Amino acid sequence: MSLPTFNTKSPTIKRILKEASELSSNPDPTLHAAPLDSNLFEWHFTLRGPPSTPYSTGAYHGRIILPPTYPLRPPSFRFLTPSGRFEVNREICLSISGHHEETWQPAWGIRTALWALRAFMEGDARGQVGGMEMVKSERERLAGESRTWRCGGCGGRTNDEILKEEGGEGTEGGGKQEVPDELKFGFRDEMGKGQGEMDARRKEKEAEAVSAPVPVQTTPAGPSTAVTAPPASAPSTALQPTRTVPISPTAQPPLQMAPQIRQAQSDGVPAWIDKAIAALVAALAFMVMRKILL
């Protein structure tokens, strides 16, 4: 049977081949993962159980499906070996899986995701899709049987044989690896809690920005206009909202009176005095002209 050919110039293919080479050249005694010879987008993994748990003596086998746009989108995971923690051959809903693409980061890889998957085994299902509850004694029994479980797609080897041949002898239960904080939110409620903490920090920053002093931009006064602060007893109109008055085509625009009003206010003389003076001047002029004509 001829092996399938792949476009080695594709960024996705390059990334998959790079991760496969890295996992092969830097083996981990606690896990093994590799793509199938017939399909680069389907991987099989073998994972030792987390230490100090009912799964510590176990070795579990599973399958990884990579999307066509990996690593921009996350892989999906399912266990093939019974564990009492995850349902067999059912896709698991976790922050590292395709169920929650919003929490996945392309910088993560298969090795990091498997470390997180092992860490998730230590928790309870709590209604998680693909998770299950089982008493501790049954999980310990399944852990003992898991070591001799065989995968037909991996040459019929047992989980123990795969880890010894591919990952080295190692120690039972494996060691502790550093899992990114974002991947520690394995379940929906934990991810909600983590998001809540991030939202709280964001609100604190927004509150600090609002409470900071804001510079006030003022418009320079004209040459004939003096800007003075109003007296404490006088009502201030600086903060009153501006009302927009519709102007009909036949009405005289009120803006024409604005210069006179501003001038009267700036001189400190009431407008009625100006009008009285103007009327008196007009009356005197009328009387002078009348005398001349008579």
Backbone bond lengths (Angstrom), bond angles and torsions (degrees), N, CA, C in turn:
res aa  C-N    CA-C-N  psi(-1)  N-CA   C-N-CA  omega(-1)  CA-C   N-CA-C  phi
1 M - - - 1.464 - - 1.531 109.15 -
2 S 1.339 115.86 127.54 1.457 119.95 -178.21 1.525 109.54 -77.36
3 L 1.325 115.46 142.10 1.455 120.93 179.80 1.522 109.88 -78.08
4 P 1.321 118.89 147.12 1.469 121.42 179.79 1.521 110.61 -67.96
5 T 1.305 114.59 151.52 1.465 120.38 177.27 1.516 109.26 -102.11
6 F 1.344 116.28 149.93 1.456 121.69 -178.48 1.520 109.11 -129.93
7 N 1.322 114.65 154.95 1.459 121.46 176.06 1.529 108.07 -81.07
8 T 1.302 115.95 100.42 1.469 120.53 -176.10 1.525 112.99 -69.59
9 K 1.347 117.32 -9.22 1.462 120.05 177.55 1.525 111.89 -87.38
10 S 1.311 116.38 -9.84 1.459 120.45 179.72 1.530 109.93 -68.99
11 P 1.346 119.17 132.77 1.473 120.72 178.00 1.525 112.34 -58.47
12 T 1.324 117.64 -36.07 1.464 120.52 179.17 1.522 110.86 -65.80
13 I 1.328 117.17 -45.84 1.477 121.03 179.70 1.523 110.07 -64.03
14 K 1.325 116.68 -41.61 1.470 119.59 178.41 1.528 110.93 -60.19
15 R 1.325 116.38 -42.71 1.462 120.19 -179.08 1.532 110.65 -65.56
16 I 1.329 117.36 -43.57 1.473 120.55 -179.40 1.523 110.88 -63.47
17 L 1.331 116.98 -45.19 1.460 120.48 179.69 1.526 111.07 -64.50
18 K 1.328 116.66 -37.60 1.467 120.32 178.96 1.524 110.77 -64.20
19 E 1.341 117.48 -44.24 1.460 120.22 179.98 1.529 110.92 -66.86
20 A 1.321 117.20 -39.31 1.469 119.94 178.90 1.526 110.62 -63.08
21 S 1.335 116.27 -41.50 1.465 119.99 178.71 1.519 111.20 -66.39
22 E 1.342 117.29 -40.34 1.464 120.98 -179.03 1.525 111.27 -65.90
23 L 1.326 117.02 -41.25 1.462 120.38 179.25 1.525 111.20 -67.37
24 S 1.325 116.39 -32.60 1.465 120.18 -179.76 1.526 111.59 -76.26
25 S 1.330 117.13 -40.76 1.464 120.49 -176.77 1.528 112.70 -80.50
26 N 1.333 117.59 -19.85 1.464 121.82 178.06 1.529 109.02 -125.73
27 P 1.328 116.71 75.03 1.469 120.22 -174.88 1.516 112.12 -66.13
28 D 1.319 114.45 149.10 1.465 123.04 178.58 1.528 107.21 -116.37
29 P 1.328 119.04 121.92 1.466 120.48 -178.62 1.520 113.87 -64.85
30 T 1.329 117.65 -12.74 1.466 119.90 -178.31 1.521 113.35 -97.10
31 L 1.338 117.14 -8.97 1.466 118.40 -179.63 1.523 110.55 -158.82
32 H 1.318 114.35 160.10 1.468 121.48 173.21 1.518 107.35 -143.39
33 A 1.326 116.61 139.45 1.458 121.37 177.87 1.518 108.57 -149.36
34 A 1.323 116.95 138.94 1.465 122.06 -179.53 1.523 108.95 -160.06
35 P 1.336 117.39 150.55 1.472 119.79 177.19 1.526 110.41 -76.75
36 L 1.326 115.59 156.73 1.453 120.38 175.36 1.523 109.56 -70.54
37 D 1.319 116.44 151.49 1.463 119.98 178.74 1.528 111.52 -63.66
38 S 1.325 116.96 -28.45 1.461 120.67 -175.59 1.526 113.38 -92.72
39 N 1.343 117.69 -10.49 1.466 119.66 -175.63 1.524 109.70 -156.56
40 L 1.334 115.98 111.11 1.462 119.99 -179.97 1.522 112.66 -67.16
41 F 1.323 117.78 -20.49 1.453 121.19 -175.77 1.524 112.33 -90.89
42 E 1.320 117.85 -0.99 1.466 121.12 174.72 1.524 108.67 -118.82
43 W 1.308 115.47 120.48 1.451 122.32 -179.78 1.523 109.58 -114.62
44 H 1.346 115.32 154.68 1.460 121.54 169.45 1.523 107.82 -118.43
45 F 1.327 115.67 142.86 1.460 119.87 179.30 1.522 109.80 -131.09
46 T 1.319 114.72 153.34 1.460 122.80 173.08 1.517 107.21 -127.81
47 L 1.323 115.87 129.32 1.459 120.96 -168.90 1.525 109.99 -133.08
48 R 1.336 115.89 128.66 1.463 119.27 172.79 1.527 109.42 -74.76
49 G 1.334 116.14 146.82 1.458 120.07 179.63 1.510 111.41 -68.48
50 P 1.353 116.74 154.94 1.471 120.34 179.33 1.520 111.09 -66.15
51 P 1.340 117.83 143.26 1.470 120.75 -178.83 1.527 111.89 -67.55
52 S 1.318 114.99 158.72 1.471 123.08 177.79 1.522 111.92 58.80
53 T 1.315 117.30 33.97 1.463 122.96 177.28 1.531 107.90 -137.24
54 P 1.314 118.91 167.89 1.474 120.83 175.98 1.527 113.26 -61.20
55 Y 1.340 117.72 -12.78 1.467 121.74 -178.08 1.525 112.46 -99.11
56 S 1.313 118.65 2.81 1.470 122.19 -170.60 1.522 112.89 -61.21
57 T 1.327 118.98 -30.03 1.468 120.81 -179.11 1.518 111.95 -91.84
58 G 1.312 117.39 1.03 1.457 120.23 -174.60 1.515 114.06 -94.78
59 A 1.338 114.14 165.44 1.467 123.25 173.36 1.525 106.29 -138.43
60 Y 1.311 116.47 121.92 1.461 121.45 -168.33 1.533 110.93 -118.39
61 H 1.319 114.72 140.84 1.461 121.85 -176.51 1.526 108.94 -111.15
62 G 1.320 115.88 145.37 1.458 119.62 -179.96 1.508 112.40 -155.76
63 R 1.324 113.99 -177.66 1.463 120.97 -176.15 1.525 109.46 -128.76
64 I 1.341 116.15 141.58 1.462 123.42 177.96 1.531 108.18 -120.69
65 I 1.318 116.55 131.04 1.463 121.56 175.68 1.528 107.95 -113.36
66 L 1.328 116.20 120.95 1.464 121.24 178.93 1.523 109.63 -93.53
67 P 1.344 117.81 136.47 1.469 119.89 177.41 1.527 110.72 -73.05
68 P 1.321 118.48 161.38 1.470 121.00 179.75 1.525 113.61 -60.62
69 T 1.337 117.36 -23.38 1.469 120.60 -178.52 1.525 111.95 -103.03
70 Y 1.327 118.93 17.57 1.465 121.42 176.82 1.537 109.21 -55.75
71 P 1.339 119.55 138.51 1.467 129.01 7.42 1.526 115.09 -95.32
72 L 1.344 117.61 13.41 1.456 118.56 179.06 1.525 110.95 -66.60
73 R 1.313 117.00 -28.87 1.457 122.17 175.56 1.520 108.81 -117.86
74 P 1.337 118.85 150.72 1.467 120.92 -174.15 1.521 112.75 -79.85
75 P 1.324 116.50 158.67 1.465 120.78 175.39 1.526 110.78 -78.22
76 S 1.321 115.88 170.53 1.469 121.68 173.67 1.522 108.30 -115.96
77 F 1.339 115.85 150.21 1.456 121.74 -173.90 1.528 110.10 -128.35
78 R 1.329 115.16 146.95 1.454 121.55 171.39 1.524 109.21 -152.48
79 F 1.318 116.84 144.25 1.463 122.39 179.36 1.521 109.49 -92.54
80 L 1.330 115.06 140.81 1.463 121.57 175.31 1.524 111.65 -104.04
81 T 1.315 116.92 -20.73 1.465 122.10 178.76 1.526 109.60 -94.11
82 P 1.334 119.19 129.72 1.469 120.57 176.24 1.532 110.45 -60.75
83 S 1.347 114.67 135.09 1.466 119.73 -178.30 1.518 112.78 -131.52
84 G 1.329 117.75 -19.08 1.451 120.37 -173.05 1.514 112.95 80.61
85 R 1.296 118.00 -2.71 1.464 123.61 179.24 1.522 111.55 -110.49
86 F 1.346 116.77 -41.99 1.459 122.40 177.85 1.533 109.56 -121.91
87 E 1.320 115.76 144.46 1.456 120.43 176.30 1.523 109.64 -66.60
88 V 1.311 115.52 148.06 1.459 120.87 -178.07 1.529 109.85 -77.01
89 N 1.335 115.17 133.06 1.459 123.85 174.77 1.530 112.93 55.76
90 R 1.334 116.08 38.93 1.456 120.69 174.00 1.519 108.99 -129.67
91 E 1.330 115.65 134.88 1.464 119.70 -177.32 1.527 110.26 -62.99
92 I 1.335 115.38 136.78 1.457 121.75 -174.93 1.528 109.64 -94.99
93 C 1.331 115.21 137.48 1.466 120.70 177.66 1.521 108.99 -95.71
94 L 1.333 116.26 103.07 1.462 122.47 179.48 1.520 108.90 -139.42
95 S 1.317 115.89 170.49 1.463 119.99 179.93 1.523 112.14 -68.26
96 I 1.333 117.79 -15.09 1.464 120.25 179.15 1.520 111.95 -96.04
97 S 1.324 118.27 -3.89 1.456 121.37 -172.98 1.521 111.18 -102.03
98 G 1.334 114.61 176.69 1.450 120.62 -179.52 1.506 114.20 -67.15
99 H 1.330 118.68 -10.30 1.461 121.39 177.74 1.521 111.84 -69.60
100 H 1.328 117.28 -24.39 1.472 121.22 -176.65 1.530 109.14 -134.04
101 E 1.320 114.81 74.35 1.468 119.62 -178.69 1.528 111.63 -65.28
102 E 1.347 117.15 -24.44 1.465 119.27 -176.18 1.516 112.66 -69.11
103 T 1.334 118.74 -19.43 1.462 121.01 -179.28 1.525 112.80 -97.65
104 W 1.311 117.67 -6.05 1.464 121.42 -177.83 1.519 110.40 -82.56
105 Q 1.338 115.83 143.89 1.460 121.70 175.42 1.524 109.01 -124.54
106 P 1.338 117.94 131.67 1.466 120.79 -177.73 1.520 114.00 -58.44
107 A 1.335 117.93 -21.19 1.465 119.77 -179.88 1.528 111.68 -68.90
108 W 1.324 117.94 -22.59 1.454 120.41 177.76 1.521 109.93 -74.63
109 G 1.312 116.04 160.27 1.454 120.99 -179.36 1.517 111.74 -137.09
110 I 1.333 115.48 -171.50 1.461 121.61 -177.40 1.527 110.87 -62.81
111 R 1.323 117.24 -44.55 1.456 119.86 -177.98 1.534 111.04 -61.56
112 T 1.338 116.41 -48.11 1.459 119.98 179.70 1.528 111.26 -62.02
113 A 1.331 116.91 -40.42 1.466 120.46 179.62 1.528 111.03 -64.41
114 L 1.322 117.89 -37.41 1.463 120.28 178.88 1.527 111.19 -70.25
115 W 1.313 117.97 -34.92 1.471 119.84 173.90 1.537 109.72 -60.47
116 A 1.339 115.44 -44.46 1.462 119.19 179.14 1.526 110.87 -65.67
117 L 1.326 117.34 -38.99 1.465 121.08 179.38 1.523 110.92 -61.08
118 R 1.329 116.90 -41.26 1.464 119.73 177.40 1.532 110.54 -65.72
119 A 1.332 117.24 -38.75 1.463 119.78 178.54 1.522 110.91 -64.67
120 F 1.346 118.13 -33.73 1.457 121.03 179.30 1.522 111.84 -66.95
121 M 1.326 117.12 -24.30 1.459 119.98 -179.79 1.528 111.40 -64.01
122 E 1.317 117.03 -24.23 1.459 120.33 -177.06 1.524 112.53 -73.21
123 G 1.323 118.01 -18.80 1.460 120.84 -178.81 1.517 112.39 -91.08
124 D 1.327 115.02 -178.45 1.460 121.77 177.54 1.521 109.96 -96.65
125 A 1.328 115.57 161.22 1.468 120.60 -176.42 1.520 112.04 -67.28
126 R 1.331 118.10 -48.97 1.467 123.55 178.06 1.534 112.76 51.74
127 G 1.318 115.60 44.12 1.455 120.24 177.57 1.506 114.56 79.58
128 Q 1.297 117.94 9.49 1.464 122.26 -178.71 1.525 110.53 -65.61
129 V 1.327 116.46 138.57 1.463 121.20 176.47 1.523 109.07 -65.60
130 G 1.322 117.05 124.78 1.459 121.63 -178.34 1.516 113.33 89.88
131 G 1.342 118.03 -9.22 1.459 121.37 179.07 1.523 111.02 -93.03
132 M 1.301 116.93 163.60 1.458 121.28 179.03 1.515 110.24 -152.27
133 E 1.322 115.33 156.90 1.459 121.92 178.24 1.530 109.21 -105.35
134 M 1.335 115.75 143.30 1.464 121.18 179.05 1.517 108.07 -158.95
135 V 1.313 116.44 149.41 1.461 120.30 -178.93 1.524 109.75 -66.52
136 K 1.319 115.20 155.44 1.464 121.55 -175.54 1.524 112.26 -59.63
137 S 1.322 118.22 -40.98 1.468 120.34 -177.64 1.524 111.84 -62.95
138 E 1.329 116.90 -37.33 1.468 120.17 178.94 1.519 110.92 -70.24
139 R 1.307 117.20 -38.13 1.460 119.78 177.50 1.529 110.77 -65.16
140 E 1.317 117.05 -38.70 1.468 120.38 177.40 1.528 110.61 -65.95
141 R 1.325 117.19 -37.65 1.466 120.08 177.93 1.527 110.68 -64.77
142 L 1.335 116.28 -44.77 1.464 119.81 179.06 1.526 111.34 -65.80
143 A 1.335 117.42 -32.94 1.466 120.16 177.61 1.523 110.29 -62.74
144 G 1.343 117.42 -41.92 1.463 119.90 178.37 1.522 112.44 -65.33
145 E 1.334 117.52 -37.23 1.467 120.87 -179.80 1.528 112.61 -76.23
146 S 1.332 117.01 -22.71 1.462 120.36 -174.69 1.518 113.31 -66.29
147 R 1.300 117.49 -25.58 1.476 120.38 -176.01 1.526 111.72 -66.31
148 T 1.322 117.09 -29.67 1.473 120.57 -178.53 1.531 111.93 -99.49
149 W 1.336 117.19 6.01 1.470 120.39 178.41 1.523 108.77 -67.89
150 R 1.337 118.03 136.85 1.471 123.00 -175.57 1.524 110.72 -112.94
151 C 1.336 114.25 144.15 1.464 121.21 176.39 1.521 109.48 -109.99
152 G 1.341 116.01 120.12 1.459 119.60 179.70 1.518 112.26 -65.18
153 G 1.346 117.66 -30.28 1.465 120.29 -179.73 1.511 113.89 -77.87
154 C 1.333 117.15 -10.20 1.465 121.46 179.84 1.532 110.96 -112.31
155 G 1.325 116.96 35.73 1.460 121.23 177.24 1.520 113.90 78.43
156 G 1.327 117.57 14.68 1.457 120.47 179.74 1.513 114.14 72.10
157 R 1.322 117.49 16.92 1.467 120.79 -179.95 1.523 110.72 -80.36
158 T 1.322 115.68 152.87 1.460 120.49 175.90 1.531 109.33 -78.43
159 N 1.331 115.13 164.88 1.461 119.33 178.24 1.527 111.47 -61.45
160 D 1.329 116.70 -39.15 1.463 120.15 178.09 1.521 111.16 -63.01
161 E 1.332 116.33 -42.94 1.468 120.19 -179.62 1.526 111.08 -64.32
162 I 1.320 116.94 -39.87 1.468 120.06 179.56 1.524 110.93 -62.17
163 L 1.325 116.78 -45.92 1.464 119.97 -178.73 1.531 111.49 -66.54
164 K 1.323 117.89 -37.86 1.464 120.48 -179.31 1.517 111.48 -72.09
165 E 1.331 117.16 -37.83 1.468 120.64 -178.04 1.528 112.18 -78.85
166 E 1.294 117.14 -36.89 1.465 120.64 -172.90 1.530 113.45 -101.31
167 G 1.340 116.22 -33.60 1.446 118.36 -173.75 1.508 114.91 -112.80
168 G 1.312 118.00 -6.31 1.463 120.54 -177.18 1.517 110.51 95.01
169 E 1.322 115.78 171.32 1.455 120.88 -176.18 1.516 111.85 -64.05
170 G 1.333 116.67 -54.63 1.459 119.97 178.82 1.511 112.08 68.28
171 T 1.320 115.27 -168.27 1.452 122.21 178.50 1.514 108.83 -124.05
172 E 1.291 115.92 154.11 1.447 120.67 -179.39 1.515 110.35 -62.17
173 G 1.317 115.69 129.59 1.464 119.82 178.75 1.508 113.32 87.66
174 G 1.350 118.44 -15.14 1.459 120.11 177.37 1.513 112.11 70.69
175 G 1.316 115.40 -172.40 1.458 121.10 -178.60 1.506 111.07 -114.15
176 K 1.328 114.79 -170.69 1.460 121.34 179.91 1.520 109.76 -99.24
177 Q 1.314 116.60 131.26 1.451 121.60 176.30 1.520 108.91 -115.62
178 E 1.334 114.87 156.30 1.454 120.35 -179.85 1.522 109.57 -82.62
179 V 1.327 116.18 115.67 1.458 122.38 179.98 1.527 108.50 -101.31
180 P 1.339 119.32 131.12 1.465 120.49 178.25 1.527 111.32 -54.87
181 D 1.335 115.31 146.08 1.464 119.99 -177.53 1.521 111.86 -57.73
182 E 1.341 116.97 -37.91 1.458 119.74 -178.36 1.527 111.93 -62.92
183 L 1.350 116.50 -30.61 1.459 120.05 -178.57 1.521 112.30 -82.32
184 K 1.332 117.45 -9.54 1.457 119.53 179.69 1.518 111.64 -76.22
185 F 1.342 117.18 -16.39 1.455 119.72 175.16 1.520 107.89 -83.05
186 G 1.325 115.04 87.44 1.451 118.99 -173.61 1.504 114.58 -81.68
187 F 1.334 117.72 -28.99 1.440 120.56 -172.65 1.513 110.67 -117.25
188 R 1.336 115.31 167.78 1.454 120.75 -174.37 1.523 112.15 -59.51
189 D 1.355 117.35 -44.62 1.459 118.83 -178.10 1.520 111.45 -69.44
190 E 1.343 117.73 -34.13 1.460 120.45 178.14 1.520 110.67 -68.52
191 M 1.335 115.72 -39.55 1.459 118.76 177.71 1.521 110.02 -66.08
192 G 1.351 117.07 -37.02 1.463 119.82 176.63 1.505 111.44 -64.10
193 K 1.343 116.85 -39.57 1.460 120.61 178.16 1.519 110.48 -64.68
194 G 1.331 116.59 -44.23 1.466 119.37 178.72 1.513 111.47 -63.59
195 Q 1.344 116.57 -38.90 1.458 119.39 177.98 1.517 110.49 -66.89
196 G 1.352 116.23 -36.57 1.464 119.66 178.03 1.509 112.09 -62.37
197 E 1.336 116.42 -39.39 1.462 119.75 178.29 1.525 110.88 -65.21
198 M 1.338 116.76 -40.99 1.460 119.59 178.36 1.526 110.75 -65.92
199 D 1.359 117.62 -38.93 1.458 120.33 177.99 1.526 110.84 -64.09
200 A 1.350 116.46 -38.72 1.465 119.84 179.39 1.522 110.88 -63.40
201 R 1.340 116.46 -42.33 1.468 118.85 178.19 1.521 110.91 -64.36
202 R 1.346 116.80 -38.11 1.454 119.85 179.62 1.528 111.20 -65.20
203 K 1.355 116.75 -39.82 1.460 120.38 178.79 1.522 111.29 -65.45
204 E 1.340 116.75 -36.73 1.460 119.72 177.24 1.526 111.00 -62.04
205 K 1.323 115.96 -42.12 1.464 119.11 179.15 1.524 110.66 -65.29
206 E 1.354 116.60 -39.51 1.458 119.31 179.13 1.524 110.95 -65.33
207 A 1.357 116.91 -38.66 1.463 120.19 178.63 1.523 111.02 -64.38
208 E 1.340 117.32 -39.30 1.455 120.75 177.55 1.526 111.18 -63.69
209 A 1.330 115.28 -39.02 1.466 118.58 179.60 1.524 111.69 -66.62
210 V 1.350 115.99 -36.90 1.464 119.64 -179.92 1.518 111.37 -70.00
211 S 1.357 117.23 -39.08 1.464 120.75 -177.39 1.527 112.81 -76.29
212 A 1.307 118.38 -13.58 1.467 120.53 179.74 1.522 109.96 -68.74
213 P 1.363 118.21 145.64 1.474 120.11 179.81 1.515 111.20 -64.35
214 V 1.324 115.34 134.64 1.465 121.42 -178.49 1.518 108.66 -106.25
215 P 1.321 119.66 124.28 1.474 121.07 178.57 1.515 111.10 -64.40
216 V 1.350 116.82 137.61 1.454 122.25 -178.88 1.514 109.07 -98.78
217 Q 1.313 116.23 125.19 1.460 120.88 -180.00 1.524 108.65 -93.10
218 T 1.308 116.66 124.33 1.459 120.95 -179.19 1.516 109.87 -113.66
219 T 1.333 115.38 151.15 1.465 121.22 178.85 1.520 109.33 -89.19
220 P 1.313 118.72 127.17 1.482 120.20 -179.29 1.519 111.12 -59.13
221 A 1.343 116.02 140.32 1.470 120.12 179.72 1.514 110.14 -74.74
222 G 1.348 115.44 152.50 1.461 121.03 177.62 1.518 111.45 -69.91
223 P 1.320 117.18 170.55 1.479 120.03 -177.18 1.515 113.18 -65.74
224 S 1.356 118.40 -28.17 1.454 120.10 -176.57 1.514 112.58 -100.41
225 T 1.324 116.82 5.77 1.465 120.24 -176.01 1.507 109.25 -117.53
226 A 1.311 117.13 124.53 1.460 122.26 178.01 1.517 108.86 -97.17
227 V 1.307 117.03 131.01 1.451 121.88 179.78 1.510 107.87 -99.63
228 T 1.312 116.01 113.16 1.462 121.29 179.84 1.498 109.11 -129.07
229 A 1.320 115.56 153.18 1.459 120.06 178.41 1.511 108.87 -76.42
230 P 1.349 119.03 136.69 1.466 121.31 -179.87 1.518 110.06 -68.33
231 P 1.321 117.24 150.39 1.476 119.77 178.07 1.504 110.64 -63.68
232 A 1.357 114.35 156.60 1.454 119.54 -175.11 1.512 111.54 -62.85
233 S 1.346 117.88 -31.01 1.454 120.38 -176.93 1.504 113.32 -82.85
234 A 1.333 116.86 -18.44 1.467 119.75 -177.63 1.511 110.02 -82.20
235 P 1.310 117.93 139.98 1.476 120.09 178.40 1.508 109.72 -69.60
236 S 1.306 116.38 134.01 1.464 122.02 -178.73 1.512 109.56 -93.26
237 T 1.320 115.24 136.76 1.467 120.65 178.65 1.500 112.02 -110.84
238 A 1.347 117.72 12.71 1.471 119.57 -175.38 1.515 112.06 -68.06
239 L 1.344 116.41 -32.48 1.463 119.55 -175.50 1.510 113.04 -99.31
240 Q 1.368 117.10 4.09 1.451 118.23 179.91 1.509 110.38 -74.59
241 P 1.336 118.37 140.26 1.468 120.30 -179.25 1.518 110.99 -67.28
242 T 1.301 115.94 147.95 1.456 122.36 179.72 1.514 109.44 -83.99
243 R 1.303 117.52 130.10 1.458 121.85 178.78 1.511 109.41 -99.63
244 T 1.299 116.67 135.88 1.457 122.12 179.03 1.518 108.75 -97.44
245 V 1.336 118.00 119.00 1.466 123.18 -178.20 1.517 108.68 -106.03
246 P 1.308 118.19 121.86 1.476 118.99 179.05 1.521 111.00 -66.08
247 I 1.315 117.19 142.20 1.467 123.27 -176.72 1.516 108.39 -114.41
248 S 1.290 116.94 123.73 1.468 120.69 178.50 1.521 109.07 -78.66
249 P 1.357 117.22 157.68 1.480 119.12 -177.97 1.521 112.91 -62.11
250 T 1.364 118.70 -31.45 1.472 120.35 -175.59 1.507 113.01 -88.52
251 A 1.325 116.78 -15.60 1.465 119.15 -177.73 1.515 110.41 -79.35
252 Q 1.304 115.96 150.22 1.458 120.51 178.82 1.517 109.20 -77.23
253 P 1.290 119.91 127.78 1.467 121.38 -177.89 1.513 110.79 -58.83
254 P 1.328 117.18 129.44 1.472 119.14 -179.62 1.511 113.44 -66.71
255 L 1.334 116.45 -13.77 1.453 118.29 -178.64 1.530 112.08 -69.15
256 Q 1.385 117.49 -18.25 1.453 119.30 -179.43 1.533 111.96 -67.59
257 M 1.326 117.80 -27.74 1.450 121.79 179.51 1.517 112.44 -85.43
258 A 1.323 115.52 -9.20 1.461 118.76 -175.17 1.513 113.04 -61.26
259 P 1.367 120.29 -42.49 1.475 118.56 179.90 1.516 112.64 -61.00
260 Q 1.379 117.14 -39.38 1.455 118.89 -179.81 1.509 111.65 -65.64
261 I 1.329 114.18 -42.18 1.460 117.88 -179.57 1.519 110.36 -63.98
262 R 1.335 115.97 -45.07 1.465 119.11 -179.86 1.520 110.52 -62.08
263 Q 1.409 115.75 -39.09 1.456 118.53 -179.00 1.529 110.80 -66.09
264 A 1.356 115.89 -41.01 1.458 119.17 -179.90 1.507 111.02 -64.31
265 Q 1.316 116.11 -40.69 1.449 119.77 179.89 1.513 111.48 -67.48
266 S 1.354 116.15 -37.98 1.454 118.90 -178.03 1.527 111.17 -70.85
267 D 1.415 118.05 -29.38 1.462 120.29 179.06 1.513 112.15 -80.89
268 G 1.278 117.91 -15.48 1.459 120.61 -178.54 1.511 113.43 78.29
269 V 1.408 120.93 11.13 1.474 125.03 -179.00 1.509 108.25 -106.61
270 P 1.327 119.56 132.26 1.467 120.49 178.75 1.517 110.84 -61.43
271 A 1.293 117.29 151.30 1.470 122.29 -177.01 1.525 111.91 -67.45
272 W 1.353 119.64 -30.56 1.477 121.02 -176.57 1.529 111.69 -68.59
273 I 1.344 116.77 -28.73 1.471 119.14 177.98 1.524 110.34 -67.14
274 D 1.341 115.77 -41.49 1.465 119.82 176.92 1.525 110.84 -58.77
275 K 1.345 115.52 -41.26 1.464 119.09 -177.98 1.542 110.55 -67.84
276 A 1.352 115.51 -39.25 1.477 119.14 -179.92 1.524 111.15 -64.77
277 I 1.324 117.16 -41.86 1.466 121.28 178.52 1.515 110.25 -62.44
278 A 1.352 115.26 -42.55 1.466 118.42 179.83 1.521 111.15 -63.44
279 A 1.344 117.53 -38.36 1.471 120.55 179.57 1.535 111.17 -67.81
280 L 1.345 115.98 -40.05 1.474 120.41 178.97 1.516 111.61 -63.40
281 V 1.346 115.88 -42.59 1.474 119.99 177.89 1.510 110.49 -62.20
282 A 1.344 116.80 -41.00 1.473 120.38 179.91 1.527 110.70 -64.63
283 A 1.363 116.66 -39.34 1.479 119.84 -179.75 1.528 111.26 -66.66
284 L 1.331 117.31 -41.64 1.460 121.13 178.62 1.525 111.22 -63.33
285 A 1.321 114.95 -41.73 1.469 119.05 179.27 1.519 110.70 -63.40
286 F 1.361 116.26 -37.94 1.463 120.33 179.57 1.539 110.44 -65.13
287 M 1.349 115.56 -42.42 1.472 119.14 -179.61 1.508 111.22 -65.83
288 V 1.318 119.84 -38.78 1.462 123.03 178.72 1.522 110.85 -64.25
289 M 1.297 117.06 -43.01 1.463 121.00 -178.90 1.538 109.49 -67.16
290 R 1.319 115.58 -35.90 1.489 119.00 -179.78 1.544 110.38 -65.18
291 K 1.366 116.21 -42.27 1.444 120.41 178.66 1.535 112.25 -61.92
292 I 1.280 113.52 -42.13 1.477 118.60 -179.61 1.516 110.51 -63.06
293 L 1.314 116.08 -42.88 1.478 120.04 -178.21 1.518 111.73 -69.16
294 L 1.314 116.48 -32.07 1.453 119.27 -179.65 1.528 110.64 -79.59
